[in-house]
């Protein structure tokens, strides 16, 4: 695999991990507070970062 392909694979994997981590944090917060009314700040940060990496 060439370097560019490897870099894109790593960026895609990191993007997926960031988005998954954001959702896991949101689920944990909802379970802990028993309320899904508010959104975890980590959810928005991780999903934004993951989406930007996926666009690369």
Secondary structure by P-SEA (a helix, b strand, c coil): ccaaaaaaaaaaaaaaaaaaaaaaaaaaaaaaacccccccaaaaaaaaaaaaaaac
